Amino acid sequence: MDKMNDMTLFTRVGYAFVPIQQMNELYSPQDGLKAGTIFPELNIPPSEYSPMAN
């Protein structure tokens, strides 16, 4: 292998962090379609997770 390919074998792009979630309650199918998720815990308004959304 050449030097460039040797370096790309050991390059880390990023790490994923996925917390374990408990399944508590679910939206009805109609409400889930409106919200874009059936999990109320994931229904976060854009203003809460993105300061640019205001």
N, C-alpha and C positions, 0 to 999 in steps of 0.2 A: 504494500500500500504506500501511497505517497503521503507526505507530511500533512496535507490538508485533510485527507480522509481519516488519518489517525486522530486528529484533533476533534473531528465531528463525532467520533464514537463516544467521547467522554464529555461532551457539552450537555449541560442540563438547561432546558428551556424554562421550566417552572415546576411548581409543586401544586398538587390539588389538595384541598382540605374539604372533606365532606363529613360534617358531623352526623352522628347517628340521630335519627329523628323518631319520635314516638308518633304513631298514628292515632290521633284523638278523635276528631270529628271530620265529617266530609260535607261539602256543599251538595245540594241536589244537582242533578245533571244540568238543569236550566240555569241555576245560579253559577255553577262551575263554568258554563259557556260564557256567561256575562263577565265573570271575573278573570277568566283565562287560566284558572286552576281550580281543582276540586278540594284543595287543602287550604283552609282558612289561614293557617300559619304562614303560608307563602303569599297571601294576598296583601302585599305591602304597597301603599300609595307611592307613586314616583317621588313626591316631595320628601318622603322619609329616607329613601336610599340614594337620592341624587340631588345635590344642591343646585344643579343646573336646571332641574325640572320646574323650579318656581317661576 
